[in-house]
Amino acid sequence: NQLQTSYTNLTKERDQLQTSYNNLTKERDQLQASYNNLTKERDQLQKERDLCNYNNLTKERDQLQTSYNNLTKERDQLQASYNNLIKERDQLQREKDLCKWKWISFSSSFYYVSNDNKSWEESRQNCRDKGTDLMIIKSREEQEFISKHISSISGVWIGLSDRDKEGEWKWVDGSLLTIKFWNQGEPNGKEKENCVEVYKTSNSIVWNDQQCSEKRNWICEQHVS
């Protein structure tokens, strides 16, 4: 009887433990399911948060890009205005200097005829110091105009030479000679006379090639756009 009683009690205890085990297993499975759901919910919230942050950052980036583009456009407009003012100031300065140096005007250019004598290179440097260069004669009208303002005694340097290549006459702006007003028999100096002077004859003004080291008056020209 005692053994039977012990067996019965042990069986009952085992069944109770089995029931507790089953209940604990069920509770564990419920907790696991809750954990999985919570993990999924957390991941979804994290994804939505990241998307929200991304969208906000994208919006902020786009706003900054728009502001940058507007500032760049404004900067470029100001730069253009600044450049135009620089040009206008420089043009006004040139015109002021032209008045100061008693320049004469013809067509779209101003001319300065010197009173002293220099070599061709020194004469050109003097023009450059004024922001100009030696005169370029482009037409008979310009040739005749300048004849009224030079002396009949000696020649006057203009911006024509063949110093770079013998026989290839070029103006100081690099353009080749086209219209010509050489005196009869000129140019005749070959490699010894590489610079050009203009001088008056009895009834016209003509060109002569001359040694560049000779001292002459000169004519500067400032083209006004």
Buried (B, 14 or more C-beta within 10 A) or exposed (E): EEEEEEEEEEEEEEEEEEEEEEEEEEEEEEEEEEEEEEEEEEEEEEEEEEEEEEEEEEEEEEEEEEEEEEEEEEEEEEEEEEEEEEEEEEEEEBBEBBEEBEBBEBEEBBBBBBEEBBBBBBBBEBBEEBEBBBBBBBEEEBBEBBBEEBEEEBBBBBBBBBBEEEEEBBBBEEEEBEEEBBBEEBBEBEEEBBBBBBBBEEEEBBBBBBEBEBBBBBBBBBEEE
